[in-house]
Amino acid sequence: MPDTSLLSPFVVKLDGGLILNRDSFSMPPGAALELINFEPDISGGYRRINGFSKYNSNIVPQTSASTEKVLGVAIYKGNIIAARGTKVFKGGTTGSWTEIQTGRTGAGRYSFVVYNFDNNEKIIYVDGANNAAIFNNTSVTAVNTTGAPADPSTVALHKNHMFFAGMSSNPQEVVFSAPFSETDFSAANGAGSIKVDSAVVQLVTFRNSLFIFCEDQIHQLTGTSIADFQLQPVTRRIGCVSQHSIQELGGDIIYLAPDGLRTLAGTARIGDVELGTVSKQIQDRLLLTNISLDRISSTVIRNKSQYRIFFAADATIESGAKGVAAVMKQAAEGGGMGFEYADLQGIKPACMASGFIDNTETIVHGGHDGYIYKHDDGNTFDGTSIPARYRSPDLNMGDAGVRKMMQRIIWNYENEGTMNSNFRIRYDFLSSDTPQPAEYALTTGGSAAIYGDPISKYGTAVYGSSGAPLVRQSVEGGGFTVGVRVDDSSGLAPFSIKGYQLEFTPGGRR
């Protein structure tokens, strides 16, 4: 048995997420230089994400072209409402899609609100090109009564009034119905309108107020009726760039502003200054020059305290789709709540929705191919393996001038099934002057072993099938800095990396 008494240990607890705005030496050891399709876990560590699968094996019917993407998706009465082309459909997990409306023209992205005014739950939808429409699970009624907005792009329910905005004829106007009526726009009955100083992007009901997100402003509407409605600014110098970026998470609203991701509470407290952004560590991912604003989609996964936003650099969204996962958790540095980030690649939503079906949180997204997919489900991207990577900072372990002769790495992980990935040790910033060892297997079948190494033997350290086992693996080589990389494209169940311990013998000083 080898003598390990002289080994120097360096423990790395994985937290902090993806950080792109700091050099490797100043990063927390547990943060990541690359974190692709690994999500920061609220319980600690990084977990390889789930994939997605077809919610219904039948495609949402096209109107005229097979290239028509799904323009909107919502959860209503345990079913899915999906819009494609000029039609709107209802469907479940099996069977064909039922057409509920046709003849919509010039349809854009959809927004939905589920509500109940008369003990009959309904869903109302808008698309920025047609009258709002109401579906009561049986038939559709167009909102085209006198005074109704012609082509709203956003809708919200607030204090028993239905609010509409984003009309092409007056983008700065917010129109609201009479109370307990989505079709009555008579001023005598309590309907009316509000003007703001900037084009309205989205309406959001939150904490007893209606928030009006504009292109370069945010306003808050308080009160209960036309008699006491009051409009006050949250900020007049920062706005929201996409209505489809806004989500509620952890008792706050997160949205994409021109300077990155912001929270409503942070913007209200700090104002439009840069300190109001919460995405400084990944800012280059969210530069507006890299994002096509009309192709943004987002969702929340509540049981993970996670926000996901997807975007594309140009019209080639099928090949250029990317995303970011933001997890709200206890900050790794400085205490308090903060966000940890990861890159998402290979998920290509055209629109998204989240809600509950049979008391189970369900996230769906509409595809550019016309299918509806169950998001965050399964172990593959609808049959395609999920490419995942974690890469550590280049660790000097407290002294960049001392060479570390690596002896062993001890992994702390949790697997959710069979595991078949690999890891690499990289020295001196992957310098060509320093020998770099081959990759090592990381599986549930036995101990890690160097690929192709006839000396390595399985069975020297066995993985457990559950829990958080410690897995010891001898490694080769040495350098002044040490980096670790884990790769997975197995198509198997997710697993979480909680941390690891590097054990080395100090060498000479340079």
N, C-alpha and C positions, 0 to 999 in steps of 0.2 A: 504494500500500500504506500503510495507516494507521500512524502512529508510535505504537508501544506502549512506548517507552522510559520514559515517565513514569507508567506504570500501577503501582499498588501491588497485589501479589498476596497472596491469603490462601488457604492450602492447607487443605483439610478431608479427612482420612483417615477413612473411615466405620468406626467401631467403637464399642462401648459399649452398643448395643441400645436398647430402649425404656426410658426413665427418666421416671417420673411423680412422684417425690418431691423434685425439685429445681426451682428456678426456672430460667427459660430462660438467664439470664446466667451462672449457676454450673454449667451443664451442660457436659460436654466437647463441643467443636464437632461431633465425629463421631457423637454419640449422637442419639437420635430422640425427638421429641415425639409422633409417630405412626409406628407401624411395623406395618402391617396386611398380613398375608399376604406379607411379606418376612421371610426367616429370616436371622439372623446366620450368616455363613459362617465355618467354622473356618479358612479361608484368607484371611479378611478381607473386609470389605464386607457388603452386604445383597443377598440373592438372592430374587427372586420365587419362591414355592414352586411345586412341582408340585401337581397336583390329585388326583383319584381317579377310578376307572372300575370298572364292574361286573366282579367276578372271574369270575362265571358269569352269563350272560344270563338264566338261569332263577331265579325267585324261590324262596327256601326255602319249602316248602309250609306253609300255615297250618293250625291245628287247628280253630278255629271262627270267627275274626274276621280280617279283612284288616288291622286295626289292630295286630295282634300284632307287637311288635318282636322282633328277634333278641336272645335273652337271654345267649348265650354263643358264642364262636368260638375255635377253636384250630387249630394246624397239627400234623398227625400223619401220618407216612409219606407225605409229599408231597401230601396231600389236606387239605381243610378239614372240621372237625367243627363243626356249627352247631346250636344249640338254638333252637327257636321254639315257643311254645305249650307243649303237653305232650309234644312229640316232639323227638328228636335225630336228625340226619342227617349223612351223609358225602357229599362231592361234590368234583369237580375243577373245572377251568376250563371244561369243556364237559359237556353231557349233563344229565340230570335228577338230582335229589338222591335218594340212597338212604336210606330210613328204617332206622335201627339200633335205636331204642328208642321206645316209645310208652307212654302211661299214666302219665306223671309228673304229679303233682298240685301245685297251688299253687307252681309253679316260680318261683324268683327268679333273680338274676344267677348265672352259672356261674363256677366256677374249675376249672382243669385242671392235671394233672401228667402228663407223659410219663415213663415209667420202664421198667426192664428187670430183672426178678428172676430169670428162668429162660431167658435167651437168646431171649426173645420180647418185643419191645417192645410195651408196652400204654399206654393212656391211661386215667386215672381222673378222674372229674368229680363235683363236688358243687354244690348250688344252695341250701342252707339250708332246703329243704323236703322232700327225699326222701333215701332211703339213697344213699350213694355208689354209683357204678356204674363198672364196668370194661369197656372195649372192647378186644378183641384183634385188631381189623381184620376179624373174622368175626362175633362174637356179643358180647352184653352180659351181664354177670353183676352182680347186685346185691350190695353188701356188707352183708348182713343176718344174718351169723353171730352167735353168742352173744357179747355184749360189744361189738358194733359200734355206733358212734354212729348215732343215728336220722336226724338231719337236719343234718349239718355244712355250714357255708358256706365253709370254707376247708380246703385240704389241702396238704401239703408232704412231700417225700421227704427224710429226713435219716438218715444213717448206716445205710442199708438198712432203716429203719423208715418206715412210712407214718404221718404225724401228721395228726390231724383236730381242728378246733375250730369254734366258732361254733354250737354246738348250742343250740336254744331252751330245753331243759330245764336246762341248766347252761352259760351263756355264758362262765363263767370257767374252764372245764375244757379241758385239752388231752389227747386220747386218742391213744395210739400203739400200733401193731400189733407183733407179734413180728417179729424180723428176717427179711428175705427173704420176708415174707408180708403181703399187703394185706388178708387176711381172717381171720387168726388173732389173736384178742385175749385169749388165755390168759396169765395172769400166769406160770404155770409155764414157758411158752415164751419169756418175755421181753417180753410186752406190759405196758402199764400206763397211768397217767394222771398228770397234773400239774395243780395248782391255782394260779391267779394271783389277784391282788387286784382285777382289773378285767376287764370283758368283752373277749374276744379279738376283734380285728378281722381280723388276717391273720397267717399263718405264712410266714416267708421263710428259706430256707436260703442262707447267705452266709458265705464264708470259714471253712468248717469248723465253723460254729455254726448253730443254729436260733434265729432272732430271732422273738420273740412280740410283735407289735404289738397293744397294747390301746387302749381309748378314751382313757386318761389315763396310761398307763405303757408302757414298752418293757422286755422282759426278754431275756436271752441264755441259751440252753441249750447247755452244753458237755458233752463226754463222748461215748462211743460206744455205750453200752448202759444198760439199767436199773441195772446194777451201779455205774456211775460218772457217770450224768447229774447235772449240777449246774446249778441255776438261779440266776442273779445279775441284778440290775437294771442296765439301761443308764441309765434315768431313771424316777423315780416321779412326775413332775409334768408330763410332756408325753406325748401319745400321737398316734395317727393317726386321722384322721376318716373315711377311706375306704380299704377294702382295694384298691379299683381304682385308687388313686393311686400305689401302690408299684411302683417299677421299679429295676432295676440299671443303672447308667450310670457308665462311667469308673472302675470299681473301687470304687464306693460305691453306697449305696441312697438314692434320693430319694423323698420322700413328702410328703403334705399333712398338716400339723399344724394345730391351731387358730390358730396365729399365722403361718401361711404355709408355704411350701415349706422343708423341711429336708433335710439329709443325715444318714445314720446316723452317719458318722464325726464330723461337726460336733456332733451332739447328744451323743455319747459323750464327746467332748473338752471341750465347753463347758458341757453340761447344758441345762437348760430355759430359760436366759436368752434374751433377745431376740437376742443376738449369734449364736445358733445358726441363725437363719433365713437363707436365701440369696436371698430374694425381696423384700427391702425396697424395691427400686427400682420394683416394680410391685404393692405390697401391696394397693392398693384393688381390684385385679382378683381377689384371693383372699379377700376378706372373706366369712366364712361366711354372713352375712346375704344375700349375693348369689348363693349357690350352693345348689342342691338336691343334697344329699350322695348320694342314691340314684341320681343320674344322672351320676356322675363316671366317666370312662373315661380311660385313659392308655396310652401306648406309648413305646418308644424307637426311634430310628433310629440304629443303631450307627455306620454309616459317616459320619454327620454329627455324632457326639457330641451328639445331640439328644434331649431329653425333651419329650413333648407331653402336656398334660392338657386335657381337655374337660369342660365343665360347662354347666348351665343354671340360670337364676334361678328357674324355676318349672316347672310341668308342660308348658308350651308349648315343649318342647325343639326342635321343628321350626323355630320362628321365633326362639327365644331362645338357641340353642346358640352358645357361644363357647369359645375355647380360648386357651392360652398355649403358646408354644414356648420352651424353655430350652436354650441351647447352652453346653456346657462348653468353655471355651477360655481362653487366656492373657488375664488381666484387662487391660483397657485402661489402668487406673490402678492403681498400687501393685504390679504384678507378681503372680506366683502364678496359680493357676487360679481362675476364677470363672465366673459364668453371665451370659450376655447374653440378653435376652428380646424377644419379639415377640408381637403379638396375632394370633390365628387366627380368622377369621370365615367361615362358610359350610360348615364341616365338621361333620356331625351324627352322630357315632357313638353307638350304643347299647351297644357293647362292642368290645374291640380285642384283637388278638394279634399277636405278631411272632415270627419264626423264619426258618429257611432251607429253601428248596425248590430242589433241584438246585444247591446251594451258592450260591444267591443270596438275599440278605436280602429277606424278604418281610413286609410289614405289611398286615394286613387289618382291616377293621372291619365289624361287623354293623350294618345300618341299621334305623331305625324303620319303614321301609317293607318289611322282610322280605328285602332283598337283601344279599349279601355284596359288599363293595367292596375293591378293591386300593388301599390307601392310599399316598399320595405317588407317584402314578403318573399320567402324562398331563399335558396342559396345561390341562385344564378340570375343573370339578366335575361329572363325568359329563355333559358337554355344555354346561354353563353356565360362562360366562366367570368367571375368578377376579378379584374386585375387590381391588386392591393399592394401597397408598399408603405412601410415606416422606415425613415432614416433619421438617425440621431444626429445631434451636433457632433463636431469633432472634439472629443473630450481630452483635456490635458491632465485631468485628475489632480488639479492644484499646482502643477509645476510643469510648464511646457518645455523646460530645459532638461528634464530627466527622461531617458529612454525607458519605456515599459516593455518588459518581456512578458507577453501574455501567456498565461497558463490555463485559465479556465473561465468560463462564463456560466453563471447559474441563472436560469430563466424562472420567472414566476408568471404563470399563465393560467387561464381558465379556458377549457375547450367545451363546445356544445355538441360535439360529435366527433367523428373521425377527422383527423387533422393531417395535412400533408403539404407543408410549406417548407421554406428554407431561409437561412440567414447567412450573412457575410460579415466578416470583420475587415475593416479597412483602416490602413495606417497612413499617417502623415498626409492627410488630405488626398489620399489616393495617388501619392507620388509614384512616378515610374522608377524612382531610385530606391524605393522600399519594396521588398517582396510582398505581394498580396496573396493571401491564401485563397483556395477555392471555396465555393459555397458549401455550407453544411446543411444536411437534412434536418428538418424540424417536424416530427411526425408523432402520432399517437402509437405508432407501431413499435417504438423502442427508443433508444437513445439517439441523439444526434450523431451524425457521422459525416466525414468529408466524402463528397461524391468522388468515386473512383479510387479512393484510398484503400488498398487491400489490408492495411493494418487495423483500420477502424472496425470495431465490432459492435453489433447491436446487443442489447441486453445489459449493458453496464449501467444504464440509468433509465428506468422505465417510467413513462408517463402514466398518470392516472386518468381515468375517464371523466372525472368531474372534480370540483373543488379548485384549489389553486396550488398545484404541486410545484415543487422546486426541482428543476431538471438541470443536472450538472453535465457540462460538456467541455472536454479538453479542447483547446484551440492552439493555433500555431502563430508564430511571428511576433513582431514587436515594432514599436515606433514611439515617437514623442507624443503623438496624438492618436486616439483610437475612436473609430466610428463603427456603429452597428447598423445594419440594414436587414429588414425582414420583408420577404416577398411571398405573395400567395396568389395563385391563379388556379387553384385546384378544383373549384366548383363544389367544394364540400361545405360543411356547416361553419358558421362564424366561430371565431375564437377571440379571446381578449388577452393582450399582453399587459400585465400589470407592472412589471419592472424587471430588472436584472442586476446581477452583481458581477463586476469584472474583477478578476483576481490576477495579479501580476507580480513579477519580481522586479524591483527597481534596478536599472542598469546604469550605464555611464551618463555623465552630464556633458552636454555640448557647450 
